[in-house]
Amino acid sequence: MATINYYLDKADKKGLSPIHLRINCNGKQIKISTGEKIASNDFDKEIQQAKNTSDKHIEINHYLTYLKDRANELFNKSYKKKYTNKEIKETLNNYVSAYKEDHNVNILREQISLYGKPFTFVDLFAGAGGFSEGFIQAEHNNKFFDFLVANDINENCELTHVVRYNHQLGLDAEFLCQDITEPDFLDNLLSKIKGKKVDVVCGGPPCQSFSLAGKRKKFDKKDDLFSHYLEVIKVLQPKYFVMENVKGILTKEKGKIKELILKEINSIVDIKEIPKLTDFINGLKKTKKEDDFLLDCLVKRIEIEQYSELKAENAKEVYIKTVEAKFRKLTPEIVDYKTSKTDERISTIRHGFNLLIRNKEWEKLKRDIIREKDYCNIDNDYFVDSFTNFLTELDANEIILKIEEAFKQLKVSTIHKKTCNDILTALKIYTLNTDDCLNLAKEFCDETQNLELNNIVSDIRLYKIEAPFVVNSSNYGVPQNRERVLFIGCRKDQNFISEIPATVKEEEKVSVFEALYDLDFIGNDDEAHRYELVDISKQYNGTAKKMSGLLKHRNIDGKPNITNGKTFSDWSKNGRLNGRFKNASKPFYVKSTEALKNGEKVFDVLHNHKTSKQNDDVLKRLEIILKEGDYKKAQSKLNKCGLSSNKRNYNVLCPEKQSPTVMTIPDDYIHYNTPRALTVREMARLQSFDDSFVFQGKRSTGGNNRKTEVPQYTLVGNAVPPLLARAVATEILKNIK
């Protein structure tokens, strides 16, 4: 039995005494210097803690408790039967060294110098940082990426970013913790960018509202985030942008959402080319004099694209007032004075203009209502239809439909029919994107004019994109079949990218066993803080040769390399950051932003490797499913044993294959060798995160907390696999000018 305590050594000239850890076991003693000093009056020997009188008492007490806990583990919870004194001292000194190192370095540290051309990137909807991680790994022909800013709305995303990129890697990358839909988001983003040119923007707007796996909701607050993402693109005008999303986006609303996204991308214009287009449309008046009003409206609508937000809002108001003026002039021609003041149809048209003029205010109100609706979980109840109907009524297109119906009911004479139709067409032009405006302009052109317009359209579109394409993460060295859709916009002065070439062939793909085998030394309700040796020959007996045969030496991108490669698990342990960050400090964990401020850091060798506590019935259930190899096949046995579950599905991992898509709930998966769920670290391995990437904050959450909290499992499950992101970044580096 070991006794573990702290004692103070002789004070130095400043009156501070070094704190030492002392372990007595079997008549032998181990002494370890903690690297901390404290005034003797500030240390309570009885409870072995710093008193409140010490400025650093929170940090010191956290550190001493942590070190004592790790010492206790070596004697009481070790996977190894017995450690030698030398091994104990070496292990504890590693923890002490990490702590000292952290206190001796600045947050911003000089990177290993890379000779070549750096390109900048911004990561929106960053989450844990899958895109960020892949982009800083990428390098091609002396070209690489510098990280400027990441953005997300959750504090734990920010905490994970700050710890990884600022504290650990020493970058000066900023983080903007703000909702992209808020009015001052762009101003704040530009402030963080600090006037630097942005070469690439990447990001995956949240996909829950249109995921094939879940219900699709009308007026979900996540549904309109694409348009806000594209607003950022319009302002920053990067050379490339990448939007990642679930495969379901291609079929949502029978493909209409995909087409809308492409139209919006095609509507991002080169401002310098707008005068050429407006001059052309004005020139059409020579042959289309009867359509002067509509052509003027087209010009006004297209010109809005070149304005800043404030000026654009003013221009929109002027646009509606111009159309309203045409209606005011028409009113005495179609109804008498009394009717114009009292008729419901005339009032509908007149008030419709008022609503459209105040469109910005109504949009803000819609956002607030949708946010509150989401917060109150309004769905599948008696309230949802009322909310949906009200929000629908606020849409500009719905307002215009009511104006159109009012005109129909007025039964205007034939002589004024064209003026009425022009007013309605002008209102519809107001709601069109630039791409639809260009298509409308073609209706006023003859064959020759159409050819000229096509050339102008080619010049005015800032980004080239043909179609989104599906990528499978397993084609890029990720041990997971995760299909995602990529929209890659290529600025017109850059090389076009239409695919991300696979880095591995089908028969070369990384297996689950390669990714996880060396972490398979942990049991139920257990936590590991360092690696333990896994002996495949002992663990697998008769199948050891087969299992060992699954291990392959590879390049970073998964391509087999027998001569100079490493195993996937070795890449995970050693890191994939291409030597740029040799000055990086040791990875650490903190439970919150407050803990980071107080210096309550945990410097383990291995992080995020903790299993859930599952009762005997759950363990028996998992064992039966694991033996059967499939949840459906196991149903009859589970029923016989009284172990059936309402759970929709369990995914039994197959060691020779790739895992299914990693989601946010660990209980959805059963380890291939042990009847248990996966740890955060194991799920991170399946996503291709390095082990040095520590997921911060709470490990998991449940219930309504899932709406506001982003714990470790959610950070992992929602992330873009870094090796997929690396492949995307590398392809951009190959093409960027």
Disulfide bonds with the S-S distance in Angstrom:
none
